[in-house]
Amino acid sequence: KSFQFGANYRYIVRAVSLGTGGAQVESLNSNAVSVSPLDTFAPAAPERPSVAPSEPSSARLAIFFAANKEPDIAGYNIYRSTDPNLPKQSWTRLNPQLLTRTTFQDDKVESGKTYYYYIVAVDKAGNSSPPSDVGSEKAP
């Protein structure tokens, strides 16, 4: 129950049977097996981000989203598009490094345009979640 991904573990097996008179008899050790479990499990998709004008007088959009519940989340990537029908891999990643907060200010928006956003969670092993549902807002 308390193993850690990346740690090295060695396992052996012994058979136990009842001998004469009901006493337990153990076999010799099996060959040892070494195991280093790797984390290949992607985090869950984040919840849909909320998007709102940052300030009514500025062309900025604020993106908010709930943190994933997995304990090994390293951070998040935020993607943007002005066309919600583009394939997700064509959207623009807004952050050069993983975000460790669940808020983001997009200050590279044009007033009057609608922007669409989705979030991807990344765990400490580098596994990426499926994309969140898309949130959108029109820039003020």
Disulfide bonds with the S-S distance in Angstrom:
none
